[in-house]
Amino acid sequence: MNVRNNQKHTRLGVELVRKLSEEWKRIFTVQDARKSASSCGIANGYVVESLHHLSNTGWIVRLKKGLYIISSSFPGMTPIHEFEIAMALVHPAAISHWSAMHFHGMTEQIPQRVYVTTTQAIVVSRSAKRLKKSQRSSSREINGVIYEFVRIKPERFFGAKDYWVGEAKVTITNPERTLIDGLVAPKYFGDWPEVYSAFESQFSKLDLDKMVDYSIRLGAAVAKRLGWIFEKLGVADSILQRLEDVPIKGYRVLDPTGPRKGPCNKRWMIQENFPGKVVR
């Protein structure tokens, strides 16, 4: 009897997953499953148990409480893009830092994790392995992919727009905000020289006034770092003046993750602490 019940439950569960896939609910909630369950012969009271059984058999993956994705092992199912999964894990969210830089074609280096900016704390299921947690970031491993969530204050969540990635619309920081983030936390881009290299290669495509506005909103230190880079790249004095006029007390390091050593640039109140010669 138990074997027959299990077979029946498996068959009905597979029908539920197929129904969700047909409705384009590749990432779905318990509420989504309840809406589709009746047409598959699954009683409302059995939906949660059915999802648990489907998770154990590998047809679906639990991301966090009440949220699932259909596994790519399910017949006819194509893998769900990592960016789409990231958008479902937390709200608001934007693909950012090294992931955004690679998406915009500003680096040939492929990041080994997906970087996501959010204003919220991250909560995922126990099946999603927690790798690290700090005040500013936390990492999770889901289906072999590492997601690095960078938490910021709500007033700093700007400079992102929707882009199509495959068949999904995903929020990603725009090129200008992406590079400005490199002046805040270059460790999420590989290192500071990688950020500077992207500035050099993308310079002619960037909205410089927008970058000035972004940097000022993110603080004086960021504005001064941007001014230092813009001067090296030959930006017009009218733009440089806006950055030079930003008040600041004391010198700030060019690379916020580097040691406090190196020559001081009085115009920008920047201590040039980059490793080796990265500026040509």
Legacy VTK file of the C-alpha trace (Angstrom):
# vtk DataFile Version 3.0
C-alpha trace
ASCII
DATASET POLYDATA
POINTS 280 float
0.000 0.000 0.000
2.808 2.396 0.907
4.617 1.593 -2.334
1.468 2.301 -4.341
0.914 5.552 -2.485
4.502 6.632 -3.095
4.169 5.843 -6.786
0.917 7.806 -6.951
2.450 10.738 -5.060
5.476 10.726 -7.335
3.293 10.694 -10.447
1.105 13.539 -9.169
4.174 15.480 -8.056
5.735 15.181 -11.496
2.487 16.429 -13.016
2.596 19.426 -10.660
6.159 20.281 -11.684
5.251 19.926 -15.351
2.233 22.213 -14.836
4.373 24.857 -13.093
6.917 24.665 -15.921
4.193 25.143 -18.538
2.983 28.206 -16.615
6.552 29.562 -16.736
6.888 29.320 -12.957
10.348 27.821 -12.973
10.947 29.617 -9.681
7.815 29.309 -7.591
6.298 29.728 -4.138
4.073 27.408 -2.133
1.180 29.667 -3.122
2.016 29.135 -6.807
2.032 25.378 -6.230
-1.345 25.512 -4.470
-2.901 27.313 -7.449
-1.658 24.643 -9.857
-2.186 21.604 -7.613
-5.946 21.147 -8.082
-5.618 20.617 -11.840
-3.087 17.850 -11.108
-5.311 15.979 -8.669
-3.388 17.093 -5.573
-5.474 18.136 -2.568
-4.673 21.523 -1.083
-3.708 19.966 2.238
-1.137 17.724 0.570
0.761 20.404 -1.391
3.480 21.047 1.224
4.076 17.315 1.688
4.218 16.887 -2.072
6.834 19.631 -2.391
8.881 18.000 0.355
8.751 14.684 -1.519
9.707 16.362 -4.812
12.643 18.062 -3.100
13.886 14.740 -1.731
13.709 13.145 -5.169
15.652 16.053 -6.743
12.928 17.315 -9.082
12.846 20.672 -7.292
15.337 22.575 -5.102
14.324 24.534 -2.013
15.959 27.971 -1.993
14.442 29.265 1.224
11.233 28.867 3.182
8.364 28.786 0.728
10.526 29.269 -2.389
11.634 26.595 -4.859
13.138 26.193 -8.321
12.544 23.384 -10.774
15.710 21.324 -11.089
17.469 21.207 -14.450
17.360 17.399 -14.076
13.609 17.501 -14.647
12.825 16.209 -18.160
12.659 19.040 -20.700
13.841 21.644 -18.220
16.694 23.960 -19.206
18.993 25.333 -16.473
17.795 28.540 -14.829
20.292 31.395 -15.139
22.116 32.241 -11.917
21.045 35.879 -12.214
17.379 34.865 -12.256
17.866 32.780 -9.121
19.595 35.688 -7.391
16.634 37.958 -8.133
14.290 35.476 -6.448
16.352 35.134 -3.287
16.062 38.701 -2.040
14.295 41.974 -2.823
15.359 44.544 -3.755
18.363 43.120 -5.548
20.707 44.009 -8.388
23.440 41.952 -10.016
26.538 44.019 -9.326
30.308 44.335 -8.968
32.377 41.792 -10.906
29.266 40.009 -12.258
27.895 43.281 -13.654
31.291 44.275 -15.034
31.495 40.979 -16.928
27.891 41.303 -18.143
28.629 44.765 -19.568
31.727 43.475 -21.364
34.145 45.514 -19.268
36.385 42.581 -18.391
37.389 39.276 -19.917
37.886 37.804 -16.455
34.997 35.490 -15.542
33.931 35.855 -11.894
33.802 32.657 -9.889
30.656 33.757 -8.042
27.540 35.834 -8.594
27.645 39.231 -6.884
24.334 40.675 -5.737
23.673 44.032 -4.061
20.702 44.296 -1.730
19.413 46.314 1.199
18.043 43.241 2.977
19.422 40.482 5.174
19.806 37.160 3.372
17.820 34.104 4.413
18.052 30.845 2.467
17.255 27.231 3.225
19.571 24.852 5.028
20.145 23.073 1.712
21.802 26.270 0.484
25.170 26.095 2.170
26.266 29.206 4.096
29.903 30.011 3.405
30.473 33.245 5.308
28.662 36.135 6.884
29.741 39.622 7.888
28.099 42.999 8.397
28.474 43.878 4.722
28.264 40.559 2.898
27.332 36.925 3.089
27.946 34.019 0.754
25.704 31.087 -0.092
26.237 28.043 -2.268
23.212 26.870 -4.225
23.478 24.047 -6.749
27.247 24.485 -6.845
27.063 28.240 -7.541
28.348 30.724 -4.969
26.236 33.842 -4.471
27.919 36.802 -2.761
25.350 39.200 -1.310
26.618 42.700 -0.565
24.320 44.589 1.784
24.090 48.379 1.520
21.953 51.134 3.010
18.667 51.850 1.174
19.802 55.349 0.169
22.758 53.791 -1.661
20.587 51.497 -3.766
20.514 53.329 -7.101
22.054 53.179 -10.559
20.474 49.898 -11.688
18.129 48.988 -14.540
16.444 45.928 -16.019
18.181 43.910 -18.731
17.132 40.753 -20.529
19.326 37.775 -19.667
18.181 34.855 -21.742
14.442 34.570 -21.149
14.354 36.534 -17.897
14.382 40.222 -17.046
17.074 40.890 -14.445
18.074 44.035 -12.545
21.768 44.862 -13.028
23.800 47.913 -12.023
24.456 50.101 -15.057
28.047 50.524 -16.337
28.572 53.809 -14.492
27.387 52.519 -11.118
29.290 49.272 -11.624
32.607 51.072 -11.977
31.837 53.471 -9.135
31.287 50.423 -6.915
34.827 49.432 -7.853
36.066 52.540 -6.048
34.122 51.533 -2.936
34.959 47.824 -2.737
37.518 46.681 -5.333
37.791 43.318 -3.551
34.489 42.373 -5.204
36.089 42.943 -8.625
39.252 40.920 -8.193
41.447 43.866 -7.233
41.956 47.601 -7.767
44.070 47.282 -10.962
41.178 45.366 -12.568
38.871 48.290 -11.781
41.293 50.853 -13.211
41.746 48.765 -16.346
37.964 48.793 -16.872
37.910 52.588 -16.510
40.577 52.838 -19.212
38.873 50.487 -21.667
35.347 51.871 -21.189
36.164 55.558 -20.798
34.727 56.705 -24.157
31.406 54.928 -23.509
30.691 56.280 -20.034
28.368 59.076 -18.932
30.916 61.083 -16.943
28.423 63.511 -15.406
26.376 60.585 -14.144
29.485 59.074 -12.570
30.279 62.353 -10.818
26.750 62.462 -9.399
26.958 58.849 -8.240
30.333 59.315 -6.574
29.198 62.375 -4.633
26.129 60.511 -3.397
28.397 57.726 -2.143
30.752 60.008 -0.228
33.734 62.324 -0.466
36.342 59.544 -0.546
34.691 57.979 -3.598
34.479 61.357 -5.331
38.190 62.000 -4.759
39.166 58.570 -6.072
37.082 59.230 -9.169
38.738 62.634 -9.601
42.169 61.037 -9.369
41.247 58.526 -12.112
39.535 61.110 -14.313
42.614 63.333 -14.221
44.774 60.413 -15.358
42.351 59.772 -18.217
42.351 63.397 -19.380
38.818 64.430 -18.420
37.836 68.088 -18.975
38.633 70.544 -16.182
34.957 71.500 -15.798
34.171 67.952 -14.665
37.301 67.656 -12.538
36.412 70.889 -10.757
33.129 69.456 -9.486
35.017 66.598 -7.866
37.824 68.796 -6.563
35.269 71.065 -4.860
33.868 68.215 -2.767
34.999 68.917 0.826
36.996 66.236 2.634
38.965 66.069 5.865
42.263 64.246 5.653
43.832 61.966 3.065
42.059 58.797 1.881
43.739 55.791 0.303
43.207 55.196 -3.403
42.666 51.474 -2.879
40.416 51.077 0.188
41.542 47.474 0.620
45.269 48.278 0.462
47.780 49.420 3.098
48.001 53.040 4.177
51.304 53.866 2.499
52.533 55.570 -0.646
52.862 59.168 -1.933
50.111 61.685 -1.224
48.336 63.616 -3.968
47.392 66.982 -2.499
44.931 67.961 -5.231
42.763 64.919 -4.603
43.698 64.291 -0.988
44.513 60.750 -2.056
47.291 58.497 -0.811
48.423 56.515 -3.844
48.723 53.082 -2.283
48.227 50.911 -5.370
50.601 47.928 -5.722
53.185 48.320 -8.466
52.739 50.498 -11.534
49.207 50.163 -12.868
48.841 53.645 -14.331
50.323 54.303 -17.757
LINES 1 281
280 0 1 2 3 4 5 6 7 8 9 10 11 12 13 14 15 16 17 18 19 20 21 22 23 24 25 26 27 28 29 30 31 32 33 34 35 36 37 38 39 40 41 42 43 44 45 46 47 48 49 50 51 52 53 54 55 56 57 58 59 60 61 62 63 64 65 66 67 68 69 70 71 72 73 74 75 76 77 78 79 80 81 82 83 84 85 86 87 88 89 90 91 92 93 94 95 96 97 98 99 100 101 102 103 104 105 106 107 108 109 110 111 112 113 114 115 116 117 118 119 120 121 122 123 124 125 126 127 128 129 130 131 132 133 134 135 136 137 138 139 140 141 142 143 144 145 146 147 148 149 150 151 152 153 154 155 156 157 158 159 160 161 162 163 164 165 166 167 168 169 170 171 172 173 174 175 176 177 178 179 180 181 182 183 184 185 186 187 188 189 190 191 192 193 194 195 196 197 198 199 200 201 202 203 204 205 206 207 208 209 210 211 212 213 214 215 216 217 218 219 220 221 222 223 224 225 226 227 228 229 230 231 232 233 234 235 236 237 238 239 240 241 242 243 244 245 246 247 248 249 250 251 252 253 254 255 256 257 258 259 260 261 262 263 264 265 266 267 268 269 270 271 272 273 274 275 276 277 278 279
